[in-house]
Amino acid sequence: MEEFKKILVPTDGSEANESVVERSLYLARMLGAKLKVLFVVDTSTFKGFPPDELITTLRGHMEAKGTEILDSIVKEGKELGVEVEKSLVHGPPDEMIIEESKDQDLIVIGTHGRSGLSRIFIGSTTDRVVKNAECPVMVIHIKEE
């Protein structure tokens, strides 16, 4: 049986994703694992736009929000006795998650389970991670309110 001592959980900071982070923290505590929490500033959002002041400001706001989210999870981990490492990176989310997972034992990621047209237009980061990750992936279904 493979040991899971390093767990990666990507988060976008959304309310829906909170349950994924919470479950990851408890899983890490139960296994005595280290949790790496990842926030990706999606640079594809800015694709095709010149790097003007508005884009720079938006990117700065996304980075600040990401840092705030990561710090909050580190604090929550500390309260639970879980060692949490934080990482903020820039790029396409699926590619960055896969890259960050290369030295991890497990990825815990959420999915909304969209299908049909919404999946075609929105795409599925989780699907691409599951298909391309080099380590096991635990997928948690996110129930939308």
C-alpha positions as CSV (number, residue, x, y, z in Angstrom):
1,M,0.0,0.0,0.0
2,E,1.3,3.4,-1.0
3,E,1.9,5.9,1.8
4,F,0.4,9.4,1.4
5,K,2.8,11.7,3.2
6,K,2.6,14.7,0.9
7,I,-0.9,15.8,-0.2
8,L,-1.6,18.7,-2.7
9,V,-4.9,20.5,-2.6
10,P,-5.5,23.3,-5.1
11,T,-8.0,26.0,-4.1
12,D,-9.6,28.9,-5.7
13,G,-10.8,30.2,-2.3
14,S,-14.5,29.8,-3.3
15,E,-17.1,28.8,-0.7
16,A,-17.8,25.7,-2.7
17,N,-14.1,24.7,-2.5
18,E,-14.0,25.1,1.3
19,S,-15.3,21.5,1.9
20,V,-12.4,20.1,-0.3
21,V,-9.8,22.0,1.7
22,E,-11.4,21.0,5.0
23,R,-11.5,17.3,4.0
24,S,-7.9,17.6,2.9
25,L,-6.8,19.0,6.2
26,Y,-8.5,16.2,8.1
27,L,-7.1,13.6,5.8
28,A,-3.6,15.0,6.3
29,R,-4.1,15.0,10.0
30,M,-5.4,11.4,10.0
31,L,-2.4,10.2,7.8
32,G,0.2,12.3,9.5
33,A,0.9,13.9,6.1
34,K,2.1,17.3,5.1
35,L,-0.4,19.4,3.1
36,K,0.6,21.7,0.3
37,V,-2.1,24.2,-0.6
38,L,-2.0,25.7,-4.0
39,F,-3.5,28.9,-5.4
40,V,-3.1,29.5,-9.2
41,V,-3.4,33.0,-10.7
42,D,-4.9,32.0,-14.0
43,T,-2.9,33.8,-16.6
44,S,-5.2,32.7,-19.4
45,T,-7.6,35.2,-18.0
46,F,-5.3,37.9,-19.3
47,K,-4.4,36.2,-22.6
48,G,-4.6,38.6,-25.5
49,F,-4.6,41.8,-23.4
50,P,-1.6,44.1,-23.4
51,P,0.0,44.3,-19.9
52,D,-1.4,47.7,-19.1
53,E,-2.2,49.2,-15.7
54,L,-5.7,47.6,-15.4
55,I,-4.3,44.1,-16.1
56,T,-1.4,44.7,-13.6
57,T,-3.9,45.9,-11.0
58,L,-6.2,42.9,-11.5
59,R,-3.3,40.5,-11.3
60,G,-2.1,42.2,-8.1
61,H,-5.6,41.8,-6.6
62,M,-5.7,38.1,-7.6
63,E,-2.3,37.6,-5.9
64,A,-3.3,39.4,-2.8
65,K,-6.6,37.4,-2.5
66,G,-4.6,34.2,-3.1
67,T,-2.1,35.0,-0.4
68,E,-5.0,35.8,2.0
69,I,-6.7,32.5,1.2
70,L,-3.4,30.5,1.6
71,D,-2.6,32.2,4.9
72,S,-6.0,31.4,6.2
73,I,-5.6,27.7,5.4
74,V,-2.1,27.6,7.0
75,K,-3.7,29.0,10.1
76,E,-6.5,26.5,10.1
77,G,-3.9,23.7,9.6
78,K,-1.9,25.0,12.5
79,E,-5.0,24.8,14.7
80,L,-5.5,21.2,13.6
81,G,-1.9,20.2,14.1
82,V,-1.3,19.8,10.3
83,E,1.9,21.2,8.7
84,V,0.7,23.2,5.7
85,E,3.0,24.6,3.0
86,K,1.6,27.3,0.7
87,S,2.3,27.9,-3.0
88,L,1.0,30.7,-5.2
89,V,1.8,30.3,-8.9
90,H,0.9,31.8,-12.3
91,G,-0.3,29.9,-15.3
92,P,-3.1,27.7,-16.6
93,P,-4.6,26.0,-13.6
94,D,-4.4,22.4,-14.8
95,E,-0.8,22.7,-15.9
96,M,0.3,24.3,-12.7
97,I,-1.5,21.7,-10.5
98,I,0.2,18.9,-12.5
99,E,3.6,20.7,-12.2
100,E,3.2,21.3,-8.5
101,S,2.1,17.7,-7.9
102,K,5.3,16.1,-9.2
103,D,6.8,15.7,-5.7
104,Q,3.5,14.9,-4.0
105,D,1.9,11.5,-3.2
106,L,-1.7,12.5,-3.7
107,I,-3.8,15.3,-5.1
108,V,-7.2,16.2,-3.5
109,I,-9.3,18.2,-5.9
110,G,-12.9,19.2,-6.2
111,T,-15.3,19.0,-9.2
112,H,-18.6,20.5,-9.8
113,G,-19.6,17.5,-12.0
114,R,-20.8,19.7,-14.9
115,S,-21.9,18.0,-18.1
116,G,-23.2,18.9,-21.5
117,L,-22.8,22.5,-22.8
118,S,-21.5,24.0,-19.5
119,R,-18.6,21.5,-19.5
120,I,-17.8,22.1,-23.1
121,F,-17.7,25.9,-22.6
122,I,-16.1,25.9,-19.1
123,G,-13.9,22.9,-19.5
124,S,-12.8,20.7,-16.7
125,T,-9.5,21.4,-14.9
126,T,-10.2,18.4,-12.7
127,D,-10.6,16.2,-15.7
128,R,-7.3,17.3,-17.2
129,V,-5.5,16.8,-13.8
130,V,-7.0,13.3,-13.4
131,K,-5.8,12.3,-16.9
132,N,-2.3,13.8,-16.7
133,A,-1.2,13.7,-13.1
134,E,1.7,11.5,-12.1
135,C,0.3,10.6,-8.7
136,P,-3.1,9.4,-7.5
137,V,-6.0,11.9,-7.5
138,M,-8.8,12.0,-5.1
139,V,-11.8,13.8,-6.5
140,I,-14.4,15.3,-4.2
141,H,-17.8,16.3,-5.7
142,I,-18.7,19.9,-4.8
143,K,-22.4,20.3,-4.2
144,E,-23.6,23.7,-5.5
145,E,-26.1,25.5,-3.3
